[in-house]
């Protein structure tokens, strides 16, 4: 495959950041983008709503469906999938992008925040994949992509934010398990993670981090596009790193993605 034209992508959390960038890249091919996210009213600190995201995708050349969906709620996921089928007739690609973050140690992680992270990250990824599965099984070259890192059990990745790491690794375990489980259906299941900090609204949850030391979300979008156009039957079970994927595609000049080329890039977590 060399294009996502006519493909339907179900993307959680596509209102802004990496999910939005992935949707925009696919929309340039004429893909159908489902923005399954919570934001229906403008937020004072976080830009965009599902409706502004849908407008962006359509201006980029795609078709879009904005669906209010909290992926902690199974009924809302199932309703979003039903709306997708009604409008586009199927689902070719499931992107598990939505994620909750709190870089807090154990004493400073309220259980409400713990539950939020596990409900969105691990449970939400599992539930969304489960809901999309019957439709992915009918698709040509179906993919599941999850924004999740390789699992690294070095204690330094737990110390300081055990709850968050547990929740993110829940997403990684979905990649491991589903890649093996869905291989019989020819569904490619892969993780994608950035080599460096990505300048998104989520950085507001990490005190003291300079967005200028990161890259634009478009690097993740271009890497995702490269993976999603590969043969799903043979491209599965990988934890891809964005710059490695682009190198495989012959893209080695990554300065175009830097927020501030004069600043030193900050490596991302878990690598």
N, C-alpha and C positions, 0 to 999 in steps of 0.2 A: 504493500500500500504506500502511496505517496501523498494521500490527501484524506481529510476527514469530512469531505463534502457529503452532505446528506446523513451523516452519523448523528445519533442522539446521545448527548452527554448529560448525565445526571450528576450535578456537582453540589456537594454540601458546602455551605459557607462561601458561596461565590459572589457575595455582595462586594467584597473588597479583597485586597491582598493577593496572595498566590492563587486562590480559587478563581478570582475575577480575571487574573492574567491568563490562566489556563483556558478559561471560557473565551476570552478575547482572541487568543491565538487560534482556537478551533473555529470560531465564528468567521475568521478571515477566509476559511475554506468553504464557508457556507454550511457549517454544521448547525444542528439544533441544540441549544443550550438550555438546560433546566437549572434555574437558580433556586435551590432549596435552602432557604435560610430564614432567620428570624426577623431581620430588620425591615419593618414596613414604615416606620417613622424615622426621620432624620435624628441622629444621635449627636449630642453636643461635641463629643470628642472623636467619634468614629464616622468617617465619611461614607455616604452611600446607603441606598436601600435596595431591596430586591427589584424594585421598579426602575430605579436609575441604572442598575446593573443590566437589566433587560434591554433598556434603551441603548446602552453602550454596545451590547452584543449585536443588536440589530443594525446599528450604525456601522459596525465592523463587517457586516455582510452575512450574518447568521439569522436564524430564527430563534426566538427566546420565549421561555415560559417562566414567569415569576411565581413562585409558590412559597407562601409562608409555612415554614416547617421547623419545628424544634425536634432535633433528632434524638432527644431523650424520650420522646413520646412515640411509641410504635404506631399508634393510630394515625398520627400526622405523617409519618413516613409512608405508610401504606396509601394514604389519601394522595400524597404527592406523586407516588408512583402511578396510581390510577389516572391522575390528571395528565401525567406524561404520556401514558399509553393512549388516552383519549385524543390528545393533540398530535402526537408524533407517531403513534403506532408501534413503538418498541423502544428498547434501551440497548445501545451498543456499548456504552462505556459508563462505568460508575467511578466517580472520583470522590474518595473519602478525604476531604480537605478540612472540614470543620474540626476545630480543636479548642479546648479551653486550657489556659495556662495560669499557673500561680507558682512563681519561683520562691516558695516559702519553706522554711524548715518546719519540723513537726509541731513545735509549740505554737507556731504562727500560721498554721493551716486549719481554719475552722472546718468542722466536719461537713458543713454545708458546701464549702469550697471543694473539699475532697470528693463529695458526691457529684458535684457539677463536673469536675474533670473526668471522673470515671464514667459518668453518665454520657457525656459528649464523646470523649475520646475512644475508650474501649467499647462500651456498650453501643454507642451511636454508630460506630464503624461496623460492628457486627450486624446490628439491626438493619442498617441501610443496605449492606451487601446482601443480606438475606432477602430483603424485599425486592431487590433488583435481579436476583439470581434467576428466577423463572424466565425472565425476558432476555437476560444475557445468554441463556442456553439456546435461544432461538436466533441469536444475532450472528452475523458474519464477522469474524475477527473481533470477538468480544474481549474487553479488558476491564480489570478492576485495578485502579491505582490508588494507593493510600499514602498520604504524606506522613511517612514514618521512617525512622532511622534503623540501621542495623542494631541488633541487640548487643550491647556491650556491658558486661557485668562487672566492669571495674567499679569499685565502690565510690570513686570520685564522681560518677554520674548520678549517684543516689544521695550522697552526702549533701545536705543543704536544701534538697527539694525532692525528698523520697516520694511524696504523693504524686507529684507531676511526672516523675520518671516512671513510676508504676503505671500511670494512666497512658503515657505515650507508648510504653513497651507493650501495653495491651493492644494497641493498634498494630505494632510490629508483629505480634503473635498472630493476629488475624491474617497478615500477609503470609507468614510461614504456613499456617494451617490451611488457609483457603487455596494457596497455590497448589498444594498437594491434593487437596480434596477435589478441586475443580479441574484438575488436569484432564480427567476423563471426558470433560465437556469441551475441551479446547479453549478454555477461558484463561487468558494470561492474567496473573495476579502479581503485582510488583509494588515495592515500596520506592519512594523517591524522597531524597533528603538533600538539603543544601550543604555545600562545603563551607560556606561562610554565612554570616548573619544576613538575613533578608530584611530589608527595610519595609516593614508592614506596621499596621496599627497595633498589632500584638506586642510590639516593642514597648508600648506604653505600660505594659505589665511588668517590665524589667527595669527597675530604677537604675539610672546612671548610664544607660547604654546610649551611645552616640549612633544614630541611624546612618551618619556619614561613613561609618566604618563597615557598612554592609553593601549588598548588591540590590538591584531592582528585582521585583518579583518576576520580571520577564525572563530572567535566566532559568527559573523553574518552569515557566510556561514553555519555553523552547525545548527544554530537556524532556518535559512531559510529552510534548508533541512528537518528539523523536521516538519515544518508547511506544506511544499509542498507535503509531503507524507501522510498527513492526508486527511480525507474524505472532499472534497470540499463542499459537500451539507450541512454539519453541521459545518465545520470550516470556518466561514465567519463573517465579520464585526468586527474583533478584531484589536486592536492596541497592538501587541505583543512587549515585551521587551526581548532582547536576553537572558539574564541570567535566566529570568523566564521560558522561553520556555525550556531551557536546564535542569532546575530543574525538570520540568514536565517529562523530558525524563530520569531522574535519574542521570544527570551530575551535580555534585555540586562542584567538584574541578576545579576551573577556573584559577588556577595559570598557567596552560599550555598556556593560551592565553595572559598572561601579557607580554608586551614589556620588562619591567624591574621589576621583582617581588619585588625588594627592594624599589620601589617608590610607593607613595600613588596614587591610581587611581583618575583621575579627572572625576567627573560626566559629562554626556553629557547635552546638552541644552534641554529645554522644559520638564524636568522631576522634 
